[in-house]
Amino acid sequence: FFFQAEDGIRDYKVTGVQTCALPIFRAIASRFGPAVLDAAGRVRRRAVAERVFAATPESGRELEWLEALVHPRVRGRIAAALDAARRGAAPVVVLDVPLLVQGGWAEACDRIVLVECPEPVRKRRLAERHWSAAEAAARDAAWDRRYSAELLPRGKLTTVDTAGDLAYTRRQVGSLWSELHG
């Protein structure tokens, strides 16, 4: 996530698995095999995704195991960074959390930005990233097991349409940033 500081935007990005300590990497490799680590010992996200988002009955259990291992640590890191931002009187904090609502972070937010993209555009972009239709379907199925529009808190929601090019999206985000930052 990011927060606005006196000297500009500071990036305190907490990126899921990569924020965790070496023992977590070892636990993941022990569970999924050494091929999920790169030569430097970092988690290869795509290799792990192949295990936890596969179209198999086991994948759901594997995803639950991974989340139980990683999410408490990520939550702790985010909470610590939010506390630091509050102590620094940051006027704006942005949490970039894919499972923000499902993870219980909605209450910590004054505004939630829902990033939307029409399905054909989303599928084209995934294909450009070399995702197979099966990979996309497996991720969608994992998301659908957890997501419900009813979970979105009313009155806090703002939408950003990402159907256009990057400049189109950046203009929307820039307007929103100006509104939030005042």
Protein Blocks (a to p, Z undefined) as FASTA:
>chain_A
ZZddfkbccdfbdehjlmpcfklmmmmmmmnopklpcfkopacfklmmmmmmcccfklmm
mmmmmmmmmmmmmmmmmmmmmmmmmmnopabdcdddfklmmnopmmmpcbdcdddddfkl
mmmmmmmnopafklmmmmmmmmmmmgcfklpcghiaccddfkbcfklmmmmmmmmmmmmn
ZZ
